């Protein structure tokens, strides 16, 4: 039995004590013991696998960085489950806000009496989106444009740029994450503005 395998037999409390002593094998044993279970738990709440993986990465990274502040008698399982649950709830809450923002924005556009005004708003939004795309890292931007604007498949992009299909998939995924974060902030402020405008016009009180 190698060293890492031996750690799998240790109790959570023993692993936490070793973790506080900067023991990387103890950290690995904790990750191996809980990561898959925590992922399954999180996926019962949200089907966004990429977001769940990001959450788990943050939680285990924080566990390592905050290891010296842990109580040696901490109930590790419940501690990690609560951390995952809170992160997932925050994710769902953020998604709900974004969905409401999009619904309110779409409603505002649809209720606009002048097609010209609506077209102007749509063009302004398109400009904002294109600006955010232009600010992506060079290679990521190139791949994303080929995927979304030129409508090339990941295999076609990989062939054209002489890179692997996995690299293309990862770059597109990362680009979407970046844009989702940047544009969600913009949409949230639009949502607040719409609330103000609707309230001022009495739309919320009809």
C-alpha positions in Angstrom: 0.0 0.0 0.0 1.5 3.3 -1.0 1.4 6.5 1.1 -1.6 8.0 -0.5 -3.6 4.8 -0.3 -2.7 4.6 3.4 -4.3 8.0 4.0 -7.6 6.7 2.7 -7.9 4.7 5.9 -7.5 7.7 8.1 -10.5 9.3 9.8 -11.7 12.8 8.8 -10.4 14.2 12.0 -6.9 12.7 11.4 -6.9 14.1 7.9 -7.8 17.6 9.1 -5.0 17.5 11.6 -2.5 16.4 8.9 -3.9 19.0 6.6 -3.2 21.7 9.1 0.4 20.5 9.1 0.6 21.3 5.4 0.3 17.6 4.4 -0.5 17.5 0.7 -1.4 13.8 0.8 -4.0 14.5 3.4 -5.5 17.1 1.2 -5.5 14.7 -1.7 -7.2 12.1 0.4 -9.9 14.5 1.5 -10.5 15.5 -2.2 -10.7 11.9 -3.2 -13.1 11.1 -0.4 -15.6 13.9 -1.0 -15.3 15.5 -4.5 -17.4 12.9 -6.3 -20.1 12.9 -3.6 -20.2 16.6 -3.5 -20.5 16.8 -7.3 -23.5 14.4 -7.3 -25.1 16.4 -4.5 -24.7 19.7 -6.3 -26.0 18.3 -9.6 -29.3 17.4 -7.9 -29.8 21.1 -7.5 -28.5 22.3 -10.8 -27.6 20.6 -14.1 -24.8 23.1 -14.9 -21.8 20.7 -14.7 -19.3 23.4 -15.5 -20.6 25.6 -12.8 -20.5 22.8 -10.3 -16.9 21.9 -11.2 -16.0 25.6 -10.7 -17.7 25.6 -7.3 -15.9 22.5 -6.2 -12.6 23.8 -7.3 -13.2 27.0 -5.3 -14.2 25.1 -2.2 -11.3 22.8 -2.2 -8.9 25.6 -3.0 -10.3 27.6 -0.1 -10.0 24.5 2.1 -6.2 24.4 1.4 -5.6 28.1 1.8 -7.7 28.2 5.1 -6.4 24.9 6.5 -4.6 26.6 9.5 -7.9 28.2 10.6 -9.9 24.9 10.7 -11.1 23.5 14.0 -9.4 20.1 14.3 -12.7 18.6 15.5 -14.7 20.0 12.6 -17.2 17.7 11.0 -15.6 17.7 7.6 -18.5 16.1 5.7 -21.2 18.5 6.8 -18.8 21.4 6.5 -18.1 20.7 2.9 -21.8 19.9 2.1 -22.9 23.2 3.6 -20.3 25.0 1.6 -21.4 23.4 -1.6 -25.1 24.0 -0.8 -24.5 27.7 -0.1 -22.6 28.1 -3.4 -25.2 26.3 -5.4 -28.0 28.4 -3.8 -26.0 31.6 -4.7 -25.6 30.3 -8.3 -29.3 29.6 -8.6 -30.2 33.0 -7.1 -27.9 34.8 -9.5 -29.4 32.8 -12.4 -32.9 33.8 -11.3 -31.9 37.5 -11.2 -30.4 37.2 -14.7 -33.5 35.5 -16.0 -35.8 38.2 -14.5 -33.5 40.8 -16.0 -33.7 39.2 -19.4 -37.5 38.9 -19.1 -37.9 42.5 -18.1 -35.6 43.7 -20.8 -37.4 41.7 -23.4 -40.8 43.0 -22.1 -39.5 46.5 -22.3 -38.3 46.0 -25.9 -41.6 44.3 -26.9 -43.7 47.1 -25.4 -41.8 49.8 -27.2 -44.4 51.5 -29.5 -41.8 52.5 -32.1 -40.1 49.8 -34.2 -37.2 52.3 -34.9 -36.6 52.7 -31.1 -36.6 48.9 -30.7 -34.2 48.5 -33.5 -31.9 51.1 -32.0 -31.9 49.3 -28.6 -31.1 46.0 -30.3 -28.2 47.6 -32.2 -26.9 49.1 -28.9 -27.0 45.8 -27.2 -25.3 44.1 -30.2 -22.5 46.7 -30.0 -22.0 46.1 -26.3 -21.9 42.3 -26.9 -19.4 42.8 -29.7 -17.3 45.0 -27.5 -17.1 42.3 -24.9 -16.1 39.7 -27.5 -13.4 42.0 -28.8 -11.9 42.2 -25.3 -11.5 38.4 -25.1 -7.9 37.0 -25.3 -6.7 36.9 -28.9 -6.8 33.2 -29.5 -10.0 32.7 -27.6 -11.7 35.5 -29.5 -10.6 34.0 -32.8 -12.0 30.6 -31.9 -15.2 32.1 -30.5 -15.9 34.2 -33.6 -15.3 31.2 -35.9 -17.8 29.2 -33.7 -20.5 31.8 -33.2 -20.2 34.1 -36.2 -18.9 31.8 -38.9 -20.9 28.9 -37.5 -18.0 26.4 -37.9 -18.1 23.2 -35.9 -15.4 22.5 -33.3 -13.8 20.0 -35.7 -13.7 22.4 -38.6 -12.2 25.1 -36.3 -9.6 22.6 -35.0 -8.7 21.7 -38.6 -8.5 25.3 -39.8 -6.3 26.4 -36.9 -4.3 23.2 -36.6 -5.2 22.6 -32.9 -7.1 19.9 -31.1 -10.9 19.7 -30.9 -10.5 19.6 -27.1 -8.7 22.9 -27.2 -11.5 24.5 -29.3 -14.2 23.2 -26.9 -12.3 24.5 -23.9 -11.7 27.9 -25.4 -15.4 28.3 -26.5 -16.5 27.2 -23.0 -14.2 29.7 -21.3 -15.3 32.5 -23.6 -18.9 31.8 -22.7 -18.1 31.9 -19.0 -16.3 35.2 -19.4 -19.1 36.8 -21.4 -21.8 35.4 -19.1 -20.1 37.2 -16.1 -19.4 40.4 -17.9 -22.8 40.7 -19.6 -24.8 39.6 -16.5 -23.4 42.6 -14.7 -24.6 44.9 -17.5 -28.0 43.2 -17.7 -28.4 43.5 -13.9 -27.9 47.3 -14.2 -30.4 47.4 -17.1 -32.8 45.5 -14.9 -32.5 48.1 -12.1 -33.0 50.9 -14.6 -36.1 49.2 -15.9 -37.5 48.9 -12.4 -37.0 52.6 -11.9 -38.6 53.5 -15.3 -41.5 51.1 -14.9 -42.2 52.4 -11.4 -42.0 56.0 -12.5 -44.5 55.3 -15.3 -46.8 53.4 -13.1 -46.5 50.1 -15.0 -45.9 48.2 -11.8 -49.2 49.4 -10.4 -51.6 48.6 -13.2 
